[in-house]
Amino acid sequence: MAPPLGLVKRLLLRSGSLSHTLTRSAFIARNPDHTKPNWGKVGLTFGTAAALWVLLFKQHNEDVMEYERRREEREKHDACTGCSYVDNML
């Protein structure tokens, strides 16, 4: 005669092999409610994006200023020596 199904389940739950299949994770226990957005996350996301764009524009402006400074320096050097940039490369 086979043992009752309830006895088998209890024995398996005590051994730990079946315990993960019968329990639900707290992270997937309920579906997200899209009618009530999490404004903290929304603000953090948009704030981070805005900060990254500000840093990008700031870095771009610094790069442009450095490029112009080096270009003017090279033009002054070429005007003083009477040679071109290509001549210096050869």
Secondary structure, DSSP 8 states (H G I E B T S, - for coil): ----HHHHHHHHHHHTSSHHHHS--TTSSS---TTS--HHHHHHHHHHHHHHHHHHHHHHHHHHHHHHHHHHHHHHHHHHHT--HHHHH-
